[in-house]
Amino acid sequence: MLHSFIEVVGTAQPCSKWEKLIELAEKEGNKEKVLEFKEKLVECIVYTAQELIARGRSVDLDYAEELLKYGEDVGKRLSIGELDFHVNLLRNRISEKRERRRPREVESKQ
């Protein structure tokens, strides 16, 4: 399994390594590892998105939205209901940040 882990880690999407490890553990029939890796996947998506939202720059919010879209897709594919809950909460936080920013953007253009 360690060899497979090393092959998986070098991906562009920061949390996709957990998805690959889940698939690998499922193939091996290791239910304990499947659960562990699902928890790690949720943590990775949620904490990474929270960090990006906290930065608050437009580019960070855009990236957080992409990450949440990935989270929504992978959550449905792997039947992780908890992830859908967190994705919805974080999308609301992004919307709130963007709404608070709108008045400042309009003022700066005038």
C-alpha positions as protocol buffer text, in pm:
chain_id: "A"
residue {
  index: 1
  type: MET
  ca { x: 0 y: 0 z: 0 }
}
residue {
  index: 2
  type: LEU
  ca { x: 289 y: 241 z: 68 }
}
residue {
  index: 3
  type: HIS
  ca { x: 403 y: 219 z: -294 }
}
residue {
  index: 4
  type: SER
  ca { x: 52 y: 302 z: -415 }
}
residue {
  index: 5
  type: PHE
  ca { x: 37 y: 593 z: -169 }
}
residue {
  index: 6
  type: ILE
  ca { x: 355 y: 744 z: -313 }
}
residue {
  index: 7
  type: GLU
  ca { x: 212 y: 725 z: -666 }
}
residue {
  index: 8
  type: VAL
  ca { x: -107 y: 901 z: -559 }
}
residue {
  index: 9
  type: VAL
  ca { x: 32 y: 1196 z: -362 }
}
residue {
  index: 10
  type: GLY
  ca { x: 162 y: 1406 z: -652 }
}
residue {
  index: 11
  type: THR
  ca { x: -169 y: 1538 z: -789 }
}
residue {
  index: 12
  type: ALA
  ca { x: -280 y: 1894 z: -868 }
}
residue {
  index: 13
  type: GLN
  ca { x: -601 y: 1893 z: -659 }
}
residue {
  index: 14
  type: PRO
  ca { x: -478 y: 1912 z: -298 }
}
residue {
  index: 15
  type: CYS
  ca { x: -741 y: 1676 z: -160 }
}
residue {
  index: 16
  type: SER
  ca { x: -767 y: 1425 z: -443 }
}
residue {
  index: 17
  type: LYS
  ca { x: -497 y: 1208 z: -288 }
}
residue {
  index: 18
  type: TRP
  ca { x: -752 y: 1105 z: -22 }
}
residue {
  index: 19
  type: GLU
  ca { x: -1003 y: 1009 z: -290 }
}
residue {
  index: 20
  type: LYS
  ca { x: -742 y: 787 z: -456 }
}
residue {
  index: 21
  type: LEU
  ca { x: -651 y: 629 z: -122 }
}
residue {
  index: 22
  type: ILE
  ca { x: -1020 y: 559 z: -54 }
}
residue {
  index: 23
  type: GLU
  ca { x: -1048 y: 381 z: -387 }
}
residue {
  index: 24
  type: LEU
  ca { x: -733 y: 181 z: -314 }
}
residue {
  index: 25
  type: ALA
  ca { x: -855 y: 80 z: 34 }
}
residue {
  index: 26
  type: GLU
  ca { x: -1192 y: -22 z: -113 }
}
residue {
  index: 27
  type: LYS
  ca { x: -1018 y: -246 z: -367 }
}
residue {
  index: 28
  type: GLU
  ca { x: -821 y: -404 z: -83 }
}
residue {
  index: 29
  type: GLY
  ca { x: -1140 y: -450 z: 120 }
}
residue {
  index: 30
  type: ASN
  ca { x: -1002 y: -246 z: 411 }
}
residue {
  index: 31
  type: LYS
  ca { x: -1318 y: -83 z: 553 }
}
residue {
  index: 32
  type: GLU
  ca { x: -1131 y: 73 z: 844 }
}
residue {
  index: 33
  type: LYS
  ca { x: -895 y: 258 z: 609 }
}
residue {
  index: 34
  type: VAL
  ca { x: -1185 y: 359 z: 384 }
}
residue {
  index: 35
  type: LEU
  ca { x: -1352 y: 531 z: 678 }
}
residue {
  index: 36
  type: GLU
  ca { x: -1025 y: 692 z: 791 }
}
residue {
  index: 37
  type: PHE
  ca { x: -950 y: 826 z: 443 }
}
residue {
  index: 38
  type: LYS
  ca { x: -1307 y: 957 z: 400 }
}
residue {
  index: 39
  type: GLU
  ca { x: -1264 y: 1154 z: 723 }
}
residue {
  index: 40
  type: LYS
  ca { x: -930 y: 1289 z: 597 }
}
residue {
  index: 41
  type: LEU
  ca { x: -1090 y: 1387 z: 265 }
}
residue {
  index: 42
  type: VAL
  ca { x: -1365 y: 1582 z: 442 }
}
residue {
  index: 43
  type: GLU
  ca { x: -1110 y: 1753 z: 668 }
}
residue {
  index: 44
  type: CYS
  ca { x: -889 y: 1844 z: 373 }
}
residue {
  index: 45
  type: ILE
  ca { x: -1171 y: 2000 z: 173 }
}
residue {
  index: 46
  type: VAL
  ca { x: -1330 y: 2181 z: 466 }
}
residue {
  index: 47
  type: TYR
  ca { x: -1010 y: 2317 z: 622 }
}
residue {
  index: 48
  type: THR
  ca { x: -859 y: 2420 z: 289 }
}
residue {
  index: 49
  type: ALA
  ca { x: -1179 y: 2600 z: 189 }
}
residue {
  index: 50
  type: GLN
  ca { x: -1202 y: 2771 z: 530 }
}
residue {
  index: 51
  type: GLU
  ca { x: -846 y: 2895 z: 494 }
}
residue {
  index: 52
  type: LEU
  ca { x: -913 y: 3032 z: 147 }
}
residue {
  index: 53
  type: ILE
  ca { x: -1234 y: 3202 z: 259 }
}
residue {
  index: 54
  type: ALA
  ca { x: -1052 y: 3359 z: 554 }
}
residue {
  index: 55
  type: ARG
  ca { x: -799 y: 3514 z: 316 }
}
residue {
  index: 56
  type: GLY
  ca { x: -1093 y: 3676 z: 142 }
}
residue {
  index: 57
  type: ARG
  ca { x: -928 y: 3776 z: -186 }
}
residue {
  index: 58
  type: SER
  ca { x: -1140 y: 3725 z: -497 }
}
residue {
  index: 59
  type: VAL
  ca { x: -896 y: 3471 z: -637 }
}
residue {
  index: 60
  type: ASP
  ca { x: -904 y: 3276 z: -309 }
}
residue {
  index: 61
  type: LEU
  ca { x: -1284 y: 3278 z: -303 }
}
residue {
  index: 62
  type: ASP
  ca { x: -1289 y: 3155 z: -663 }
}
residue {
  index: 63
  type: TYR
  ca { x: -1051 y: 2873 z: -575 }
}
residue {
  index: 64
  type: ALA
  ca { x: -1259 y: 2786 z: -267 }
}
residue {
  index: 65
  type: GLU
  ca { x: -1567 y: 2761 z: -490 }
}
residue {
  index: 66
  type: GLU
  ca { x: -1382 y: 2523 z: -724 }
}
residue {
  index: 67
  type: LEU
  ca { x: -1273 y: 2315 z: -426 }
}
residue {
  index: 68
  type: LEU
  ca { x: -1631 y: 2302 z: -295 }
}
residue {
  index: 69
  type: LYS
  ca { x: -1757 y: 2193 z: -637 }
}
residue {
  index: 70
  type: TYR
  ca { x: -1502 y: 1912 z: -628 }
}
residue {
  index: 71
  type: GLY
  ca { x: -1616 y: 1831 z: -271 }
}
residue {
  index: 72
  type: GLU
  ca { x: -1979 y: 1819 z: -379 }
}
residue {
  index: 73
  type: ASP
  ca { x: -1899 y: 1585 z: -670 }
}
residue {
  index: 74
  type: VAL
  ca { x: -1675 y: 1352 z: -472 }
}
residue {
  index: 75
  type: GLY
  ca { x: -1916 y: 1352 z: -178 }
}
residue {
  index: 76
  type: LYS
  ca { x: -2196 y: 1229 z: -404 }
}
residue {
  index: 77
  type: ARG
  ca { x: -1974 y: 971 z: -573 }
}
residue {
  index: 78
  type: LEU
  ca { x: -1846 y: 830 z: -245 }
}
residue {
  index: 79
  type: SER
  ca { x: -2170 y: 875 z: -47 }
}
residue {
  index: 80
  type: ILE
  ca { x: -2029 y: 1117 z: 209 }
}
residue {
  index: 81
  type: GLY
  ca { x: -2336 y: 1307 z: 332 }
}
residue {
  index: 82
  type: GLU
  ca { x: -2136 y: 1504 z: 589 }
}
residue {
  index: 83
  type: LEU
  ca { x: -1939 y: 1666 z: 308 }
}
residue {
  index: 84
  type: ASP
  ca { x: -2254 y: 1803 z: 144 }
}
residue {
  index: 85
  type: PHE
  ca { x: -2350 y: 1968 z: 474 }
}
residue {
  index: 86
  type: HIS
  ca { x: -2010 y: 2141 z: 504 }
}
residue {
  index: 87
  type: VAL
  ca { x: -2008 y: 2243 z: 137 }
}
residue {
  index: 88
  type: ASN
  ca { x: -2340 y: 2423 z: 178 }
}
residue {
  index: 89
  type: LEU
  ca { x: -2223 y: 2607 z: 491 }
}
residue {
  index: 90
  type: LEU
  ca { x: -1901 y: 2717 z: 325 }
}
residue {
  index: 91
  type: ARG
  ca { x: -2081 y: 2834 z: 11 }
}
residue {
  index: 92
  type: ASN
  ca { x: -2297 y: 3054 z: 232 }
}
residue {
  index: 93
  type: ARG
  ca { x: -1983 y: 3204 z: 387 }
}
residue {
  index: 94
  type: ILE
  ca { x: -1844 y: 3278 z: 41 }
}
residue {
  index: 95
  type: SER
  ca { x: -2170 y: 3448 z: -58 }
}
residue {
  index: 96
  type: GLU
  ca { x: -2164 y: 3658 z: 259 }
}
residue {
  index: 97
  type: LYS
  ca { x: -1803 y: 3766 z: 191 }
}
residue {
  index: 98
  type: ARG
  ca { x: -1886 y: 3862 z: -168 }
}
residue {
  index: 99
  type: GLU
  ca { x: -2199 y: 4053 z: -61 }
}
residue {
  index: 100
  type: ARG
  ca { x: -2004 y: 4253 z: 198 }
}
residue {
  index: 101
  type: ARG
  ca { x: -1746 y: 4335 z: -69 }
}
residue {
  index: 102
  type: ARG
  ca { x: -1994 y: 4458 z: -333 }
}
residue {
  index: 103
  type: PRO
  ca { x: -2054 y: 4804 z: -182 }
}
residue {
  index: 104
  type: ARG
  ca { x: -1679 y: 4868 z: -162 }
}
residue {
  index: 105
  type: GLU
  ca { x: -1626 y: 4759 z: -524 }
}
residue {
  index: 106
  type: VAL
  ca { x: -1905 y: 4991 z: -644 }
}
residue {
  index: 107
  type: GLU
  ca { x: -1761 y: 5284 z: -445 }
}
residue {
  index: 108
  type: SER
  ca { x: -1412 y: 5233 z: -585 }
}
residue {
  index: 109
  type: LYS
  ca { x: -1543 y: 5238 z: -944 }
}
residue {
  index: 110
  type: GLN
  ca { x: -1719 y: 5575 z: -899 }
}
